């Protein structure tokens, strides 16, 4: 039990060291980076394409999209382009940065949905009863 706590604390400390505090200000700067060999291997192995890359401080945020779906994934690439980090990334307040970004990327604008093609389920005569 103690070993697991030490591992979690160590992992969080490493994550904190990787990122500067300005990385979580919500501002991203789109950039164009060359596809490294490691990044290219991941893209081809997952049948994904590079959607966007943002500089978020000490690392790059790499957004990929599956070629056969509209599913996006967020990875992190170190500035020296030697390491790719996958999975959830937390800030010092234990806020899940990756989940927040994925929620933002996958947000659906309901005002643009074609409701005239929607399936309507009606129970009874369709009137509300109290």
N, CA, C and O atoms as a GROMACS GRO file, in nm:
protein
  520
    1UNK      N    1   0.083  -0.119   0.000
    1UNK     CA    2   0.000   0.000   0.000
    1UNK      C    3   0.088   0.125   0.000
    1UNK      O    4   0.064   0.218  -0.077
    2UNK      N    5   0.188   0.127   0.086
    2UNK     CA    6   0.278   0.242   0.094
    2UNK      C    7   0.357   0.258  -0.036
    2UNK      O    8   0.383   0.370  -0.080
    3UNK      N    9   0.394   0.145  -0.096
    3UNK     CA   10   0.470   0.150  -0.220
    3UNK      C   11   0.386   0.214  -0.330
    3UNK      O   12   0.438   0.292  -0.410
    4UNK      N   13   0.255   0.181  -0.336
    4UNK     CA   14   0.166   0.240  -0.437
    4UNK      C   15   0.155   0.391  -0.417
    4UNK      O   16   0.154   0.466  -0.514
    5UNK      N   17   0.146   0.436  -0.292
    5UNK     CA   18   0.138   0.580  -0.264
    5UNK      C   19   0.266   0.650  -0.308
    5UNK      O   20   0.262   0.759  -0.364
    6UNK      N   21   0.379   0.586  -0.281
    6UNK     CA   22   0.508   0.643  -0.321
    6UNK      C   23   0.516   0.652  -0.473
    6UNK      O   24   0.566   0.751  -0.527
    7UNK      N   25   0.467   0.550  -0.542
    7UNK     CA   26   0.469   0.551  -0.689
    7UNK      C   27   0.382   0.664  -0.744
    7UNK      O   28   0.421   0.734  -0.837
    8UNK      N   29   0.263   0.680  -0.686
    8UNK     CA   30   0.172   0.786  -0.732
    8UNK      C   31   0.235   0.923  -0.708
    8UNK      O   32   0.231   1.009  -0.796
    9UNK      N   33   0.293   0.943  -0.590
    9UNK     CA   34   0.356   1.071  -0.558
    9UNK      C   35   0.474   1.096  -0.652
    9UNK      O   36   0.493   1.208  -0.699
   10UNK      N   37   0.552   0.993  -0.679
   10UNK     CA   38   0.666   1.007  -0.770
   10UNK      C   39   0.618   1.041  -0.911
   10UNK      O   40   0.675   1.128  -0.976
   11UNK      N   41   0.513   0.973  -0.957
   11UNK     CA   42   0.458   1.002  -1.090
   11UNK      C   43   0.408   1.144  -1.099
   11UNK      O   44   0.432   1.213  -1.198
   12UNK      N   45   0.338   1.190  -0.997
   12UNK     CA   46   0.289   1.328  -0.996
   12UNK      C   47   0.404   1.428  -0.993
   12UNK      O   48   0.399   1.532  -1.059
   13UNK      N   49   0.508   1.397  -0.917
   13UNK     CA   50   0.624   1.487  -0.911
   13UNK      C   51   0.692   1.497  -1.046
   13UNK      O   52   0.734   1.606  -1.088
   14UNK      N   53   0.705   1.384  -1.115
   14UNK     CA   54   0.766   1.386  -1.248
   14UNK      C   55   0.680   1.466  -1.345
   14UNK      O   56   0.732   1.544  -1.425
   15UNK      N   57   0.549   1.447  -1.338
   15UNK     CA   58   0.458   1.522  -1.426
   15UNK      C   59   0.468   1.672  -1.398
   15UNK      O   60   0.465   1.752  -1.491
   16UNK      N   61   0.479   1.709  -1.272
   16UNK     CA   62   0.491   1.850  -1.237
   16UNK      C   63   0.621   1.910  -1.288
   16UNK      O   64   0.625   2.025  -1.330
   17UNK      N   65   0.726   1.830  -1.283
   17UNK     CA   66   0.855   1.880  -1.332
   17UNK      C   67   0.853   1.901  -1.483
   17UNK      O   68   0.923   1.988  -1.535
   18UNK      N   69   0.773   1.822  -1.553
   18UNK     CA   70   0.768   1.833  -1.698
   18UNK      C   71   0.698   1.959  -1.745
   18UNK      O   72   0.725   2.009  -1.854
   19UNK      N   73   0.608   2.009  -1.664
   19UNK     CA   74   0.523   2.118  -1.711
   19UNK      C   75   0.542   2.243  -1.628
   19UNK      O   76   0.548   2.238  -1.505
   20UNK      N   77   0.550   2.353  -1.696
   20UNK     CA   78   0.557   2.480  -1.626
   20UNK      C   79   0.416   2.527  -1.596
   20UNK      O   80   0.321   2.478  -1.656
   21UNK      N   81   0.401   2.621  -1.503
   21UNK     CA   82   0.269   2.665  -1.462
   21UNK      C   83   0.194   2.736  -1.573
   21UNK      O   84   0.071   2.732  -1.575
   22UNK      N   85   0.262   2.800  -1.665
   22UNK     CA   86   0.191   2.867  -1.773
   22UNK      C   87   0.133   2.770  -1.874
   22UNK      O   88   0.056   2.810  -1.962
   23UNK      N   89   0.167   2.644  -1.864
   23UNK     CA   90   0.114   2.545  -1.957
   23UNK      C   91  -0.034   2.521  -1.937
   23UNK      O   92  -0.100   2.470  -2.027
   24UNK      N   93  -0.086   2.556  -1.822
   24UNK     CA   94  -0.225   2.526  -1.792
   24UNK      C   95  -0.311   2.650  -1.791
   24UNK      O   96  -0.417   2.651  -1.729
   25UNK      N   97  -0.269   2.753  -1.855
   25UNK     CA   98  -0.345   2.877  -1.859
   25UNK      C   99  -0.459   2.869  -1.959
   25UNK      O  100  -0.535   2.966  -1.974
   26UNK      N  101  -0.474   2.757  -2.028
   26UNK     CA  102  -0.580   2.739  -2.124
   26UNK      C  103  -0.547   2.792  -2.262
   26UNK      O  104  -0.629   2.782  -2.353
   27UNK      N  105  -0.430   2.848  -2.280
   27UNK     CA  106  -0.390   2.901  -2.408
   27UNK      C  107  -0.297   2.802  -2.475
   27UNK      O  108  -0.201   2.754  -2.415
   28UNK      N  109  -0.326   2.772  -2.600
   28UNK     CA  110  -0.238   2.685  -2.676
   28UNK      C  111  -0.195   2.759  -2.800
   28UNK      O  112  -0.266   2.845  -2.852
   29UNK      N  113  -0.078   2.725  -2.845
   29UNK     CA  114  -0.023   2.790  -2.963
   29UNK      C  115   0.002   2.682  -3.068
   29UNK      O  116   0.095   2.604  -3.055
   30UNK      N  117  -0.082   2.677  -3.174
   30UNK     CA  118  -0.060   2.575  -3.277
   30UNK      C  119   0.077   2.592  -3.342
   30UNK      O  120   0.120   2.703  -3.373
   31UNK      N  121   0.143   2.481  -3.362
   31UNK     CA  122   0.276   2.484  -3.423
   31UNK      C  123   0.285   2.373  -3.526
   31UNK      O  124   0.198   2.287  -3.535
   32UNK      N  125   0.389   2.377  -3.603
   32UNK     CA  126   0.415   2.275  -3.703
   32UNK      C  127   0.547   2.209  -3.667
   32UNK      O  128   0.653   2.272  -3.675
   33UNK      N  129   0.541   2.082  -3.627
   33UNK     CA  130   0.664   2.011  -3.593
   33UNK      C  131   0.685   1.898  -3.693
   33UNK      O  132   0.588   1.842  -3.745
   34UNK      N  133   0.809   1.863  -3.720
   34UNK     CA  134   0.832   1.749  -3.808
   34UNK      C  135   0.791   1.621  -3.737
   34UNK      O  136   0.809   1.606  -3.616
   35UNK      N  137   0.736   1.528  -3.813
   35UNK     CA  138   0.696   1.401  -3.754
   35UNK      C  139   0.822   1.322  -3.721
   35UNK      O  140   0.900   1.287  -3.810
   36UNK      N  141   0.841   1.294  -3.594
   36UNK     CA  142   0.956   1.215  -3.554
   36UNK      C  143   0.930   1.069  -3.585
   36UNK      O  144   0.817   1.030  -3.615
   37UNK      N  145   1.033   0.990  -3.579
   37UNK     CA  146   1.020   0.847  -3.608
   37UNK      C  147   0.923   0.782  -3.510
   37UNK      O  148   0.839   0.701  -3.550
   38UNK      N  149   0.936   0.816  -3.381
   38UNK     CA  150   0.848   0.757  -3.279
   38UNK      C  151   0.703   0.798  -3.302
   38UNK      O  152   0.612   0.716  -3.292
   39UNK      N  153   0.682   0.925  -3.332
   39UNK     CA  154   0.546   0.974  -3.357
   39UNK      C  155   0.489   0.910  -3.483
   39UNK      O  156   0.371   0.874  -3.486
   40UNK      N  157   0.570   0.894  -3.585
   40UNK     CA  158   0.524   0.830  -3.709
   40UNK      C  159   0.485   0.685  -3.684
   40UNK      O  160   0.387   0.637  -3.741
   41UNK      N  161   0.560   0.614  -3.599
   41UNK     CA  162   0.527   0.475  -3.567
   41UNK      C  163   0.392   0.466  -3.498
   41UNK      O  164   0.312   0.378  -3.528
   42UNK      N  165   0.368   0.557  -3.404
   42UNK     CA  166   0.240   0.556  -3.331
   42UNK      C  167   0.125   0.588  -3.425
   42UNK      O  168   0.021   0.523  -3.418
   43UNK      N  169   0.143   0.685  -3.512
   43UNK     CA  170   0.037   0.722  -3.605
   43UNK      C  171   0.003   0.607  -3.699
   43UNK      O  172  -0.115   0.580  -3.724
   44UNK      N  173   0.104   0.539  -3.750
   44UNK     CA  174   0.077   0.428  -3.842
   44UNK      C  175   0.022   0.306  -3.768
   44UNK      O  176  -0.063   0.235  -3.822
   45UNK      N  177   0.070   0.279  -3.647
   45UNK     CA  178   0.022   0.164  -3.571
   45UNK      C  179  -0.124   0.181  -3.528
   45UNK      O  180  -0.197   0.082  -3.518
   46UNK      N  181  -0.166   0.303  -3.503
   46UNK     CA  182  -0.303   0.328  -3.459
   46UNK      C  183  -0.393   0.373  -3.573
   46UNK      O  184  -0.508   0.411  -3.549
   47UNK      N  185  -0.342   0.371  -3.696
   47UNK     CA  186  -0.418   0.414  -3.813
   47UNK      C  187  -0.474   0.555  -3.790
   47UNK      O  188  -0.592   0.581  -3.814
   48UNK      N  189  -0.388   0.644  -3.744
   48UNK     CA  190  -0.428   0.780  -3.710
   48UNK      C  191  -0.354   0.881  -3.796
   48UNK      O  192  -0.253   0.851  -3.859
   49UNK      N  193  -0.408   1.002  -3.797
   49UNK     CA  194  -0.340   1.112  -3.865
   49UNK      C  195  -0.322   1.225  -3.764
   49UNK      O  196  -0.397   1.238  -3.667
   50UNK      N  197  -0.223   1.306  -3.789
   50UNK     CA  198  -0.193   1.419  -3.702
   50UNK      C  199  -0.295   1.529  -3.729
   50UNK      O  200  -0.306   1.577  -3.842
   51UNK      N  201  -0.370   1.568  -3.626
   51UNK     CA  202  -0.472   1.670  -3.642
   51UNK      C  203  -0.418   1.808  -3.609
   51UNK      O  204  -0.435   1.902  -3.686
   52UNK      N  205  -0.351   1.821  -3.493
   52UNK     CA  206  -0.291   1.949  -3.456
   52UNK      C  207  -0.186   1.927  -3.348
   52UNK      O  208  -0.190   1.828  -3.275
   53UNK      N  209  -0.094   2.020  -3.340
   53UNK     CA  210   0.011   2.018  -3.237
   53UNK      C  211   0.012   2.156  -3.173
   53UNK      O  212   0.015   2.257  -3.242
   54UNK      N  213   0.010   2.159  -3.039
   54UNK     CA  214   0.010   2.285  -2.966
   54UNK      C  215   0.126   2.288  -2.867
   54UNK      O  216   0.158   2.187  -2.805
   55UNK      N  217   0.187   2.402  -2.855
   55UNK     CA  218   0.293   2.423  -2.756
   55UNK      C  219   0.225   2.464  -2.626
   55UNK      O  220   0.168   2.573  -2.618
   56UNK      N  221   0.231   2.378  -2.524
   56UNK     CA  222   0.164   2.410  -2.397
   56UNK      C  223   0.265   2.431  -2.284
   56UNK      O  224   0.232   2.412  -2.167
   57UNK      N  225   0.382   2.470  -2.318
   57UNK     CA  226   0.483   2.497  -2.215
   57UNK      C  227   0.604   2.410  -2.234
   57UNK      O  228   0.680   2.427  -2.330
   58UNK      N  229   0.623   2.315  -2.144
   58UNK     CA  230   0.742   2.230  -2.148
   58UNK      C  231   0.730   2.114  -2.245
   58UNK      O  232   0.829   2.048  -2.276
   59UNK      N  233   0.609   2.088  -2.295
   59UNK     CA  234   0.587   1.979  -2.389
   59UNK      C  235   0.495   2.026  -2.500
   59UNK      O  236   0.434   2.133  -2.494
   60UNK      N  237   0.485   1.942  -2.604
   60UNK     CA  238   0.388   1.966  -2.710
   60UNK      C  239   0.266   1.879  -2.686
   60UNK      O  240   0.279   1.762  -2.648
   61UNK      N  241   0.149   1.934  -2.706
   61UNK     CA  242   0.025   1.857  -2.704
   61UNK      C  243  -0.001   1.812  -2.847
   61UNK      O  244  -0.014   1.896  -2.937
   62UNK      N  245  -0.009   1.682  -2.868
   62UNK     CA  246  -0.028   1.626  -3.001
   62UNK      C  247  -0.168   1.567  -3.008
   62UNK      O  248  -0.200   1.472  -2.936
   63UNK      N  249  -0.252   1.622  -3.095
   63UNK     CA  250  -0.389   1.572  -3.111
   63UNK      C  251  -0.392   1.489  -3.239
   63UNK      O  252  -0.357   1.536  -3.347
   64UNK      N  253  -0.435   1.363  -3.225
   64UNK     CA  254  -0.444   1.273  -3.339
   64UNK      C  255  -0.590   1.236  -3.361
   64UNK      O  256  -0.673   1.245  -3.270
   65UNK      N  257  -0.620   1.193  -3.483
   65UNK     CA  258  -0.756   1.150  -3.516
   65UNK      C  259  -0.746   1.018  -3.592
   65UNK      O  260  -0.666   1.004  -3.684
   66UNK      N  261  -0.830   0.922  -3.551
   66UNK     CA  262  -0.833   0.794  -3.621
   66UNK      C  263  -0.883   0.815  -3.762
   66UNK      O  264  -0.980   0.888  -3.784
   67UNK      N  265  -0.820   0.752  -3.859
   67UNK     CA  266  -0.858   0.769  -3.999
   67UNK      C  267  -0.997   0.715  -4.028
   67UNK      O  268  -1.068   0.770  -4.113
   68UNK      N  269  -1.038   0.608  -3.959
   68UNK     CA  270  -1.166   0.546  -3.987
   68UNK      C  271  -1.279   0.598  -3.898
   68UNK      O  272  -1.394   0.556  -3.914
   69UNK      N  273  -1.249   0.687  -3.803
   69UNK     CA  274  -1.349   0.739  -3.710
   69UNK      C  275  -1.324   0.887  -3.690
   69UNK      O  276  -1.229   0.944  -3.744
   70UNK      N  277  -1.408   0.948  -3.611
   70UNK     CA  278  -1.386   1.088  -3.573
   70UNK      C  279  -1.333   1.096  -3.430
   70UNK      O  280  -1.339   1.201  -3.366
   71UNK      N  281  -1.280   0.985  -3.379
   71UNK     CA  282  -1.230   0.980  -3.242
   71UNK      C  283  -1.093   1.046  -3.235
   71UNK      O  284  -1.003   1.014  -3.313
   72UNK      N  285  -1.077   1.140  -3.140
   72UNK     CA  286  -0.949   1.206  -3.123
   72UNK      C  287  -0.878   1.152  -2.999
   72UNK      O  288  -0.942   1.101  -2.907
   73UNK      N  289  -0.748   1.165  -2.999
   73UNK     CA  290  -0.666   1.123  -2.887
   73UNK      C  291  -0.563   1.232  -2.861
   73UNK      O  292  -0.520   1.301  -2.954
   74UNK      N  293  -0.525   1.249  -2.735
   74UNK     CA  294  -0.427   1.350  -2.699
   74UNK      C  295  -0.303   1.280  -2.644
   74UNK      O  296  -0.311   1.199  -2.552
   75UNK      N  297  -0.188   1.312  -2.703
   75UNK     CA  298  -0.059   1.263  -2.657
   75UNK      C  299   0.027   1.384  -2.626
   75UNK      O  300  -0.006   1.496  -2.663
   76UNK      N  301   0.137   1.360  -2.558
   76UNK     CA  302   0.229   1.468  -2.526
   76UNK      C  303   0.368   1.428  -2.573
   76UNK      O  304   0.412   1.315  -2.550
   77UNK      N  305   0.436   1.521  -2.639
   77UNK     CA  306   0.569   1.498  -2.694
   77UNK      C  307   0.665   1.594  -2.627
   77UNK      O  308   0.640   1.714  -2.621
   78UNK      N  309   0.776   1.540  -2.575
   78UNK     CA  310   0.874   1.627  -2.510
   78UNK      C  311   0.939   1.719  -2.612
   78UNK      O  312   0.941   1.689  -2.732
   79UNK      N  313   0.991   1.832  -2.565
   79UNK     CA  314   1.050   1.931  -2.655
   79UNK      C  315   1.168   1.876  -2.734
   79UNK      O  316   1.193   1.916  -2.848
   80UNK      N  317   1.243   1.782  -2.673
   80UNK     CA  318   1.355   1.722  -2.746
   80UNK      C  319   1.308   1.613  -2.843
   80UNK      O  320   1.389   1.553  -2.913
   81UNK      N  321   1.177   1.587  -2.846
   81UNK     CA  322   1.113   1.491  -2.936
   81UNK      C  323   1.163   1.349  -2.917
   81UNK      O  324   1.161   1.268  -3.010
   82UNK      N  325   1.208   1.317  -2.796
   82UNK     CA  326   1.256   1.183  -2.767
   82UNK      C  327   1.149   1.096  -2.703
   82UNK      O  328   1.152   0.973  -2.716
   83UNK      N  329   1.053   1.158  -2.632
   83UNK     CA  330   0.954   1.080  -2.557
   83UNK      C  331   0.812   1.124  -2.591
   83UNK      O  332   0.783   1.243  -2.606
   84UNK      N  333   0.725   1.024  -2.603
   84UNK     CA  334   0.583   1.048  -2.621
   84UNK      C  335   0.512   0.996  -2.497
   84UNK      O  336   0.533   0.882  -2.455
   85UNK      N  337   0.430   1.081  -2.440
   85UNK     CA  338   0.360   1.046  -2.316
   85UNK      C  339   0.212   1.029  -2.350
   85UNK      O  340   0.149   1.119  -2.406
   86UNK      N  341   0.157   0.913  -2.316
   86UNK     CA  342   0.016   0.886  -2.338
   86UNK      C  343  -0.053   0.868  -2.205
   86UNK      O  344   0.010   0.834  -2.105
   87UNK      N  345  -0.183   0.890  -2.203
   87UNK     CA  346  -0.260   0.872  -2.080
   87UNK      C  347  -0.295   1.005  -2.018
   87UNK      O  348  -0.269   1.112  -2.074
   88UNK      N  349  -0.355   0.996  -1.900
   88UNK     CA  350  -0.404   1.116  -1.832
   88UNK      C  351  -0.287   1.196  -1.774
   88UNK      O  352  -0.193   1.140  -1.718
   89UNK      N  353  -0.297   1.326  -1.788
   89UNK     CA  354  -0.196   1.417  -1.735
   89UNK      C  355  -0.265   1.509  -1.634
   89UNK      O  356  -0.368   1.568  -1.665
   90UNK      N  357  -0.208   1.521  -1.516
   90UNK     CA  358  -0.267   1.600  -1.409
   90UNK      C  359  -0.178   1.719  -1.375
   90UNK      O  360  -0.056   1.711  -1.387
   91UNK      N  361  -0.240   1.829  -1.334
   91UNK     CA  362  -0.162   1.943  -1.287
   91UNK      C  363  -0.143   1.931  -1.136
   91UNK      O  364  -0.184   1.831  -1.076
   92UNK      N  365  -0.082   2.030  -1.074
   92UNK     CA  366  -0.050   2.022  -0.931
   92UNK      C  367  -0.174   2.022  -0.843
   92UNK      O  368  -0.166   1.986  -0.726
   93UNK      N  369  -0.289   2.064  -0.897
   93UNK     CA  370  -0.415   2.061  -0.822
   93UNK      C  371  -0.495   1.935  -0.851
   93UNK      O  372  -0.613   1.927  -0.819
   94UNK      N  373  -0.430   1.836  -0.912
   94UNK     CA  374  -0.490   1.709  -0.951
   94UNK      C  375  -0.605   1.726  -1.050
   94UNK      O  376  -0.697   1.645  -1.054
   95UNK      N  377  -0.599   1.830  -1.129
   95UNK     CA  378  -0.696   1.853  -1.236
   95UNK      C  379  -0.650   1.774  -1.358
   95UNK      O  380  -0.535   1.784  -1.399
   96UNK      N  381  -0.740   1.694  -1.414
   96UNK     CA  382  -0.708   1.610  -1.528
   96UNK      C  383  -0.707   1.694  -1.656
   96UNK      O  384  -0.811   1.720  -1.715
   97UNK      N  385  -0.589   1.736  -1.696
   97UNK     CA  386  -0.572   1.822  -1.813
   97UNK      C  387  -0.614   1.750  -1.941
   97UNK      O  388  -0.676   1.809  -2.029
   98UNK      N  389  -0.579   1.622  -1.952
   98UNK     CA  390  -0.611   1.546  -2.072
   98UNK      C  391  -0.761   1.531  -2.089
   98UNK      O  392  -0.812   1.549  -2.200
   99UNK      N  393  -0.832   1.499  -1.982
   99UNK     CA  394  -0.978   1.483  -1.990
   99UNK      C  395  -1.045   1.614  -2.030
   99UNK      O  396  -1.136   1.615  -2.113
  100UNK      N  397  -1.001   1.724  -1.972
  100UNK     CA  398  -1.059   1.854  -2.006
  100UNK      C  399  -1.038   1.886  -2.154
  100UNK      O  400  -1.128   1.937  -2.220
  101UNK      N  401  -0.921   1.855  -2.205
  101UNK     CA  402  -0.891   1.882  -2.346
  101UNK      C  403  -0.974   1.793  -2.438
  101UNK      O  404  -1.026   1.838  -2.540
  102UNK      N  405  -0.987   1.664  -2.401
  102UNK     CA  406  -1.068   1.572  -2.481
  102UNK      C  407  -1.214   1.614  -2.480
  102UNK      O  408  -1.282   1.606  -2.583
  103UNK      N  409  -1.264   1.658  -2.364
  103UNK     CA  410  -1.403   1.707  -2.357
  103UNK      C  411  -1.422   1.826  -2.450
  103UNK      O  412  -1.525   1.838  -2.517
  104UNK      N  413  -1.323   1.914  -2.453
  104UNK     CA  414  -1.330   2.032  -2.540
  104UNK      C  415  -1.328   1.992  -2.688
  104UNK      O  416  -1.403   2.046  -2.769
  105UNK      N  417  -1.241   1.896  -2.722
  105UNK     CA  418  -1.229   1.853  -2.862
  105UNK      C  419  -1.352   1.776  -2.910
  105UNK      O  420  -1.388   1.784  -3.027
  106UNK      N  421  -1.417   1.702  -2.819
  106UNK     CA  422  -1.531   1.619  -2.856
  106UNK      C  423  -1.666   1.686  -2.832
  106UNK      O  424  -1.770   1.622  -2.845
  107UNK      N  425  -1.664   1.814  -2.799
  107UNK     CA  426  -1.789   1.884  -2.770
  107UNK      C  427  -1.876   1.888  -2.895
  107UNK      O  428  -1.828   1.913  -3.006
  108UNK      N  429  -2.007   1.863  -2.875
  108UNK     CA  430  -2.103   1.864  -2.985
  108UNK      C  431  -2.185   1.991  -2.976
  108UNK      O  432  -2.242   2.023  -2.872
  109UNK      N  433  -2.192   2.063  -3.087
  109UNK     CA  434  -2.275   2.183  -3.094
  109UNK      C  435  -2.415   2.140  -3.139
  109UNK      O  436  -2.439   2.116  -3.257
  110UNK      N  437  -2.507   2.130  -3.042
  110UNK     CA  438  -2.640   2.078  -3.070
  110UNK      C  439  -2.720   2.170  -3.162
  110UNK      O  440  -2.815   2.125  -3.226
  111UNK      N  441  -2.685   2.296  -3.169
  111UNK     CA  442  -2.758   2.388  -3.256
  111UNK      C  443  -2.734   2.357  -3.404
  111UNK      O  444  -2.812   2.399  -3.490
  112UNK      N  445  -2.627   2.285  -3.435
  112UNK     CA  446  -2.597   2.252  -3.574
  112UNK      C  447  -2.646   2.113  -3.616
  112UNK      O  448  -2.625   2.072  -3.730
  113UNK      N  449  -2.711   2.041  -3.524
  113UNK     CA  450  -2.760   1.907  -3.558
  113UNK      C  451  -2.887   1.917  -3.642
  113UNK      O  452  -2.972   2.002  -3.615
  114UNK      N  453  -2.901   1.833  -3.744
  114UNK     CA  454  -3.021   1.836  -3.828
  114UNK      C  455  -3.137   1.765  -3.758
  114UNK      O  456  -3.156   1.645  -3.776
  115UNK      N  457  -3.214   1.838  -3.678
  115UNK     CA  458  -3.322   1.778  -3.599
  115UNK      C  459  -3.438   1.732  -3.686
  115UNK      O  460  -3.519   1.651  -3.640
  116UNK      N  461  -3.448   1.780  -3.808
  116UNK     CA  462  -3.556   1.734  -3.895
  116UNK      C  463  -3.536   1.588  -3.935
  116UNK      O  464  -3.631   1.523  -3.981
  117UNK      N  465  -3.415   1.535  -3.919
  117UNK     CA  466  -3.387   1.394  -3.947
  117UNK      C  467  -3.384   1.309  -3.820
  117UNK      O  468  -3.350   1.191  -3.826
  118UNK      N  469  -3.420   1.368  -3.706
  118UNK     CA  470  -3.412   1.297  -3.579
  118UNK      C  471  -3.525   1.195  -3.565
  118UNK      O  472  -3.632   1.211  -3.625
  119UNK      N  473  -3.500   1.092  -3.487
  119UNK     CA  474  -3.602   0.993  -3.454
  119UNK      C  475  -3.675   1.043  -3.331
  119UNK      O  476  -3.613   1.074  -3.229
  120UNK      N  477  -3.807   1.051  -3.340
  120UNK     CA  478  -3.888   1.101  -3.229
  120UNK      C  479  -3.957   0.983  -3.163
  120UNK      O  480  -4.022   0.903  -3.230
  121UNK      N  481  -3.942   0.972  -3.032
  121UNK     CA  482  -4.010   0.868  -2.956
  121UNK      C  483  -4.124   0.934  -2.880
  121UNK      O  484  -4.102   1.024  -2.799
  122UNK      N  485  -4.246   0.888  -2.907
  122UNK     CA  486  -4.364   0.947  -2.844
  122UNK      C  487  -4.436   0.838  -2.766
  122UNK      O  488  -4.462   0.730  -2.819
  123UNK      N  489  -4.468   0.866  -2.641
  123UNK     CA  490  -4.540   0.771  -2.557
  123UNK      C  491  -4.684   0.820  -2.541
  123UNK      O  492  -4.707   0.936  -2.507
  124UNK      N  493  -4.777   0.734  -2.566
  124UNK     CA  494  -4.917   0.775  -2.557
  124UNK      C  495  -4.950   0.872  -2.668
  124UNK      O  496  -4.915   0.850  -2.784
  125UNK      N  497  -5.019   0.982  -2.630
  125UNK     CA  498  -5.054   1.080  -2.732
  125UNK      C  499  -4.950   1.192  -2.742
  125UNK      O  500  -4.966   1.284  -2.822
  126UNK      N  501  -4.845   1.184  -2.661
  126UNK     CA  502  -4.736   1.280  -2.670
  126UNK      C  503  -4.753   1.404  -2.587
  126UNK      O  504  -4.667   1.492  -2.590
  127UNK      N  505  -4.863   1.416  -2.513
  127UNK     CA  506  -4.882   1.534  -2.429
  127UNK      C  507  -4.822   1.510  -2.292
  127UNK      O  508  -4.816   1.396  -2.245
  128UNK      N  509  -4.778   1.617  -2.230
  128UNK     CA  510  -4.722   1.606  -2.095
  128UNK      C  511  -4.834   1.598  -1.994
  128UNK      O  512  -4.935   1.668  -2.005
  129UNK      N  513  -4.816   1.512  -1.896
  129UNK     CA  514  -4.915   1.506  -1.787
  129UNK      C  515  -4.841   1.527  -1.657
  129UNK      O  516  -4.727   1.485  -1.641
  130UNK      N  517  -4.908   1.594  -1.562
  130UNK     CA  518  -4.840   1.624  -1.436
  130UNK      C  519  -4.870   1.526  -1.328
  130UNK      O  520  -4.819   1.540  -1.217
   0.00000   0.00000   0.00000
